[in-house]
Amino acid sequence: MWWGKALFSLAGVMSGVLIYRITNRNLAYASLWLFSPLTINISTRGSSDSLIILLILLVFHELKFGRLNWAAVWFGLSVHLRIFPIVFVIPIMAHMRWDVRKIFVFGIISGGLCLGLIGLFYIKDGFPFVYEAYLYHFVRKDHRHNFSIFYYPIYLSSSASEGSLLSKVLTFSGFVPQLGSLVFVGLRFGGQNFMFAIFLQTIIFVAFNKVITAQVCWYCINFKIFDI
């Protein structure tokens, strides 16, 4: 059973290498990641979060060095594995200077790969895969290990039936400030400072999320070191 922890730890080390390259060989930034107690603990306890971090870093790395097609491949795979990287699409398009041809190619490759994988696993596992992997996040209500600003109303409504008006309002109300802020920041800063826009979007995504666990806070800490 050790192989999973070894794989996730290897992904963490590879992420450190990518950080070193993305930050123009800044050893201090790479060390902040590699020797962070959170990085070490979450990977070695068997959490797969290091894999999604690695994929997102691969997207940034390929964009930095102008390899658009490979960036699209890693982006499509990252969205398939964990839906939240989709919020970075606006800064990515701004980074490409809103070039229609580049955006089209990027969208075809990343979207095709992501949808193709979704279709493949839908054939294998049916609707339960789609619900557990994607739709569940839109209706999730976690009132226990949750640091969200929406914690208390979620806690109060935890006993409400799933189809009640209160449940529906709480389910979708949090997306309004989150989505609006993500779009604004992506449009405002994406073309000026790509990494800064990504950092702000990560903070916003976490701050307005309905469910904030220790791992989600970890994403914010990690993306802070990419503010270059």
Backbone hydrogen bonds, N-H to C=O, Kabsch-Sander energy under -0.5 kcal/mol:
donor,donor_aa,acceptor,acceptor_aa,energy
6,A,2,W,-2.1
7,L,3,W,-2.4
8,F,4,G,-2.6
9,S,5,K,-2.3
10,L,6,A,-2.3
11,A,7,L,-2.1
12,G,8,F,-1.7
13,V,9,S,-2.1
14,M,10,L,-2.6
15,S,11,A,-2.0
16,G,12,G,-1.6
17,V,13,V,-1.7
18,L,14,M,-2.1
19,I,15,S,-2.6
20,Y,16,G,-2.0
21,R,17,V,-1.7
22,I,18,L,-3.3
23,T,19,I,-2.4
24,N,21,R,-1.4
25,R,20,Y,-2.6
26,N,20,Y,-0.7
27,L,25,R,-0.9
30,A,26,N,-1.6
31,S,27,L,-2.3
32,L,28,A,-1.9
33,W,29,Y,-1.2
34,L,30,A,-2.8
35,F,31,S,-2.6
36,S,33,W,-1.3
40,I,36,S,-2.3
41,N,37,P,-2.7
42,I,38,L,-2.6
43,S,39,T,-1.8
44,T,40,I,-2.3
45,R,41,N,-1.4
46,G,43,S,-1.1
47,S,42,I,-1.8
50,S,47,S,-0.6
51,L,48,S,-1.7
52,I,48,S,-0.8
53,I,49,D,-1.9
54,L,50,S,-2.1
55,L,51,L,-2.1
56,I,52,I,-2.3
57,L,53,I,-2.4
58,L,54,L,-2.1
59,V,55,L,-1.7
60,F,56,I,-2.1
61,H,57,L,-2.9
62,E,58,L,-2.5
63,L,59,V,-2.2
64,K,60,F,-2.4
65,F,61,H,-1.6
66,G,63,L,-1.2
67,R,62,E,-2.9
68,L,66,G,-1.3
71,A,67,R,-1.9
72,A,68,L,-2.2
73,V,69,N,-1.8
74,W,70,W,-2.4
75,F,71,A,-2.2
76,G,72,A,-2.5
77,L,73,V,-2.0
78,S,74,W,-2.3
79,V,75,F,-2.3
80,H,76,G,-1.7
81,L,77,L,-2.0
82,R,78,S,-2.5
86,I,83,I,-1.8
87,V,84,F,-2.1
88,F,85,P,-2.0
89,V,86,I,-1.6
90,I,87,V,-0.5
92,I,88,F,-1.9
93,M,89,V,-2.2
94,A,90,I,-2.5
95,H,91,P,-2.5
96,M,92,I,-1.2
97,R,94,A,-1.9
98,W,93,M,-2.3
99,D,96,M,-1.6
100,V,98,W,-0.6
103,I,99,D,-2.8
104,F,100,V,-2.4
105,V,101,R,-2.4
106,F,102,K,-2.8
107,G,103,I,-2.7
108,I,104,F,-2.5
109,I,105,V,-2.3
110,S,106,F,-2.5
111,G,107,G,-2.2
112,G,108,I,-1.8
113,L,109,I,-2.2
114,C,110,S,-2.5
115,L,111,G,-2.7
116,G,112,G,-2.2
117,L,113,L,-2.3
118,I,114,C,-2.3
119,G,115,L,-2.7
120,L,116,G,-2.2
121,F,117,L,-2.4
122,Y,118,I,-2.0
123,I,119,G,-2.2
124,K,120,L,-1.5
125,D,121,F,-3.2
126,G,122,Y,-2.3
129,F,126,G,-1.2
130,V,126,G,-0.9
131,Y,127,F,-2.6
132,E,128,P,-2.6
133,A,129,F,-2.6
134,Y,130,V,-2.0
135,L,130,V,-1.7
136,Y,131,Y,-2.9
137,H,134,Y,-1.2
138,F,135,L,-1.5
139,V,135,L,-0.7
139,V,136,Y,-0.9
140,R,136,Y,-1.0
143,H,141,K,-0.6
146,N,144,R,-1.7
147,F,212,I,-2.5
149,I,207,A,-0.5
151,Y,148,S,-1.5
154,I,150,F,-2.0
155,Y,151,Y,-2.7
156,L,152,Y,-2.7
157,S,153,P,-1.8
158,S,155,Y,-1.0
160,A,157,S,-1.8
164,S,161,S,-1.6
168,K,164,S,-2.0
169,V,165,L,-2.5
170,L,166,L,-2.3
171,T,167,S,-1.7
172,F,168,K,-1.7
173,S,169,V,-2.3
174,G,170,L,-0.7
175,F,172,F,-0.8
176,V,172,F,-0.6
176,V,173,S,-1.0
178,Q,174,G,-1.1
179,L,175,F,-2.9
180,G,176,V,-2.3
181,S,177,P,-2.0
182,L,178,Q,-2.2
183,V,179,L,-2.3
184,F,180,G,-2.2
185,V,181,S,-2.6
186,G,182,L,-2.2
187,L,183,V,-2.3
188,R,184,F,-2.6
189,F,185,V,-2.7
190,G,185,V,-0.6
190,G,186,G,-1.2
192,Q,189,F,-0.5
193,N,189,F,-2.7
197,A,193,N,-2.3
198,I,194,F,-2.0
199,F,195,M,-2.4
200,L,196,F,-2.5
201,Q,197,A,-2.5
202,T,198,I,-2.1
203,I,199,F,-2.1
204,I,200,L,-2.6
205,F,201,Q,-2.9
206,V,202,T,-2.0
207,A,203,I,-2.9
208,F,204,I,-2.2
209,N,206,V,-1.3
213,T,211,V,-0.5
217,C,213,T,-1.9
218,W,214,A,-1.7
219,Y,215,Q,-1.2
220,C,216,V,-1.2
221,I,217,C,-1.9
222,N,218,W,-2.4
223,F,219,Y,-2.6
224,K,220,C,-1.4
225,I,221,I,-0.6
225,I,222,N,-1.0
226,F,223,F,-1.4
227,D,224,K,-1.5
228,I,226,F,-2.0
